[in-house]
Amino acid sequence: MKKLYLFFLKSASKVGPFGMFLMRLAIFVIFVWIGGLKFFQYEANGIVPFVANSPFMSFFYNNKAPDYKSYKMGEGTYDEQKTQWQIANNTYGFSRGLGVLIITIGTLVLLGAFLPKVGIVGDCLVIIMTLGTLSFLVTTPEVWVPDMGGADHGFPFLTGAGRLVIKDCAILAGAIILLSNSAKRVLDSDKDR
């Protein structure tokens, strides 16, 4: 049994490079998928509370919080008047621009598997983006269960929107590990010259 345990430990100790590649691939898939969804109306509508309440992003919209609350649409619904408000608000233009940015960042991270200097740029951008996303836990009221008479509301009770945001803790941790790996690879290649 001890030999099997040691074999497992030795094997597991060698999968680090594969794990780094999988982390890059995972961030790429998440960022390209979510970035791609930013081109669709339902996704653009869904990020309005985050952007409208953010001191770092609200300037991208023409209308300020709390105006958006009257024009929210559920996923899959359509309302012409609310859509026209969203168009005037720059909801869709901002969302498409954000989508391009997210896809670009994901691509830079994946390219970091082969080009560590490119990876450093992508890894740093993921760190900045995830810190921005995590700031929504402070700025966006919709991430916490509202007080509607039940006992479970406010902190620590996350809504669907809050649960969507909190997952960025894992992406942030992964990006920090990737940044360290990219930096080490750049330093190692400079030593060889």
C-alpha positions as CSV (number, residue, x, y, z in Angstrom):
1,M,0.0,0.0,0.0
2,K,2.9,2.4,0.8
3,K,4.4,1.8,-2.6
4,L,1.1,2.6,-4.3
5,Y,0.8,5.8,-2.2
6,L,4.3,6.8,-3.1
7,F,3.6,6.1,-6.8
8,F,0.6,8.3,-6.6
9,L,2.5,11.2,-4.9
10,K,5.3,11.0,-7.5
11,S,2.8,11.0,-10.3
12,A,0.8,13.8,-8.8
13,S,4.0,15.9,-8.3
14,K,4.6,15.8,-12.1
15,V,1.2,17.1,-13.3
16,G,2.0,20.8,-12.5
17,P,2.7,21.9,-16.1
18,F,-0.5,20.1,-17.3
19,G,-2.5,21.8,-14.5
20,M,-1.1,25.2,-15.6
21,F,-2.2,24.5,-19.2
22,L,-5.6,23.4,-18.0
23,M,-6.0,26.6,-15.9
24,R,-5.1,28.7,-19.0
25,L,-7.6,26.7,-21.0
26,A,-10.3,27.0,-18.4
27,I,-9.9,30.8,-18.2
28,F,-9.9,30.9,-22.0
29,V,-13.1,28.9,-22.2
30,I,-14.9,30.9,-19.5
31,F,-13.8,34.3,-20.9
32,V,-14.6,33.5,-24.5
33,W,-18.0,32.0,-23.6
34,I,-19.0,34.8,-21.3
35,G,-17.5,37.4,-23.6
36,G,-19.4,36.0,-26.5
37,L,-22.6,36.2,-24.6
38,K,-22.1,39.9,-24.1
39,F,-23.2,40.3,-27.8
40,F,-26.7,39.0,-26.9
41,Q,-29.5,41.2,-25.5
42,Y,-30.4,39.1,-22.5
43,E,-26.8,39.1,-21.2
44,A,-26.4,42.9,-21.8
45,N,-29.6,43.5,-19.9
46,G,-28.3,41.2,-17.1
47,I,-25.2,43.2,-16.4
48,V,-27.0,46.6,-16.0
49,P,-27.2,46.5,-12.2
50,F,-23.5,45.7,-11.9
51,V,-22.4,48.4,-14.3
52,A,-24.9,51.1,-13.2
53,N,-23.9,50.8,-9.5
54,S,-20.1,50.6,-10.1
55,P,-18.1,53.7,-9.4
56,F,-15.6,52.3,-11.9
57,M,-18.0,51.6,-14.8
58,S,-21.2,53.6,-14.5
59,F,-19.9,56.4,-16.7
60,F,-20.2,54.0,-19.7
61,Y,-24.0,54.3,-19.3
62,N,-26.0,57.4,-20.2
63,N,-28.5,56.9,-17.4
64,K,-27.5,56.5,-13.8
65,A,-28.6,54.2,-11.0
66,P,-31.4,53.7,-9.9
67,D,-33.1,54.5,-13.2
68,Y,-32.3,51.1,-14.5
69,K,-34.6,49.4,-12.0
70,S,-37.7,50.5,-13.9
71,Y,-36.3,49.0,-17.2
72,K,-35.0,45.6,-16.0
73,M,-36.1,42.6,-18.1
74,G,-36.0,39.0,-17.2
75,E,-33.9,36.6,-19.2
76,G,-35.6,35.7,-22.4
77,T,-38.2,38.5,-22.2
78,Y,-38.7,41.3,-24.6
79,D,-40.3,44.7,-24.1
80,E,-40.0,47.3,-26.8
81,Q,-40.1,50.4,-24.5
82,K,-37.5,48.9,-22.1
83,T,-35.3,47.9,-25.0
84,Q,-35.4,51.4,-26.4
85,W,-34.4,52.7,-23.0
86,Q,-31.5,50.2,-22.9
87,I,-30.4,51.4,-26.4
88,A,-30.4,55.0,-25.2
89,N,-28.6,54.0,-22.1
90,N,-25.7,52.4,-24.2
91,T,-26.4,49.1,-22.6
92,Y,-25.8,47.1,-25.8
93,G,-22.8,49.1,-27.0
94,F,-21.0,48.8,-23.7
95,S,-21.8,45.1,-23.5
96,R,-20.4,44.4,-26.9
97,G,-17.2,46.4,-26.1
98,L,-16.9,44.5,-22.9
99,G,-17.3,41.2,-24.8
100,V,-14.5,42.0,-27.1
101,L,-12.3,42.9,-24.1
102,I,-13.1,39.7,-22.3
103,I,-12.5,37.5,-25.3
104,T,-9.2,39.3,-25.9
105,I,-8.1,38.7,-22.3
106,G,-9.0,35.1,-22.5
107,T,-7.0,34.7,-25.7
108,L,-4.0,36.4,-24.2
109,V,-4.1,34.0,-21.2
110,L,-4.2,30.9,-23.5
111,L,-1.4,32.2,-25.7
112,G,0.6,32.5,-22.4
113,A,1.0,28.7,-22.6
114,F,3.4,29.3,-25.5
115,L,4.4,33.0,-25.1
116,P,5.0,33.8,-21.5
117,K,5.4,37.5,-22.0
118,V,2.0,37.6,-23.6
119,G,0.8,35.4,-20.7
120,I,2.0,38.0,-18.2
121,V,-0.2,40.7,-19.9
122,G,-3.2,38.4,-20.0
123,D,-2.7,37.1,-16.5
124,C,-2.5,40.7,-15.1
125,L,-5.6,41.7,-17.0
126,V,-7.5,38.8,-15.5
127,I,-6.4,39.8,-12.1
128,I,-7.6,43.4,-12.7
129,M,-10.9,42.2,-14.2
130,T,-11.7,39.8,-11.4
131,L,-11.0,42.4,-8.8
132,G,-13.4,44.7,-10.6
133,T,-16.0,41.9,-10.7
134,L,-15.5,41.1,-7.0
135,S,-16.1,44.8,-6.3
136,F,-19.7,44.3,-7.3
137,L,-20.2,42.5,-3.9
138,V,-19.8,45.9,-2.4
139,T,-21.4,48.2,-5.0
140,T,-24.4,46.2,-6.3
141,P,-27.5,45.8,-4.0
142,E,-28.8,42.9,-6.2
143,V,-26.1,40.5,-5.1
144,W,-27.6,40.1,-1.6
145,V,-31.0,38.6,-0.8
146,P,-33.4,41.5,-0.1
147,D,-35.4,41.8,3.1
148,M,-38.8,40.7,2.0
149,G,-40.0,39.4,5.3
150,G,-38.0,36.2,5.4
151,A,-35.2,35.6,8.0
152,D,-32.5,35.0,5.3
153,H,-31.5,38.3,3.8
154,G,-28.5,40.6,3.5
155,F,-25.0,39.4,4.2
156,P,-24.0,36.4,3.8
157,F,-27.0,35.4,1.7
158,L,-26.1,35.7,-2.0
159,T,-28.6,36.0,-4.7
160,G,-28.1,34.3,-8.1
161,A,-26.2,37.5,-9.2
162,G,-24.0,37.3,-6.0
163,R,-23.3,33.6,-6.6
164,L,-22.2,34.5,-10.2
165,V,-19.8,37.1,-8.8
166,I,-18.2,35.1,-6.0
167,K,-16.8,32.5,-8.4
168,D,-14.3,35.1,-9.5
169,C,-12.4,34.3,-6.3
170,A,-11.2,31.1,-8.0
171,I,-10.4,32.8,-11.3
172,L,-8.4,35.4,-9.4
173,A,-6.4,32.7,-7.5
174,G,-5.8,30.9,-10.8
175,A,-4.6,34.0,-12.5
176,I,-2.1,34.8,-9.7
177,I,-0.7,31.3,-10.1
178,L,-0.5,31.7,-13.8
179,L,1.2,35.1,-13.5
180,S,3.8,33.6,-11.2
181,N,4.4,30.8,-13.7
182,S,4.7,33.2,-16.6
183,A,7.1,35.4,-14.8
184,K,9.3,32.4,-13.8
185,R,9.3,31.3,-17.4
186,V,10.4,34.7,-18.6
187,L,13.1,34.9,-16.0
188,D,14.3,31.4,-16.9
189,S,14.5,32.2,-20.6
190,D,16.4,35.4,-19.8
191,K,19.0,33.4,-17.8
192,D,19.6,31.1,-20.8
193,R,20.7,34.0,-23.0
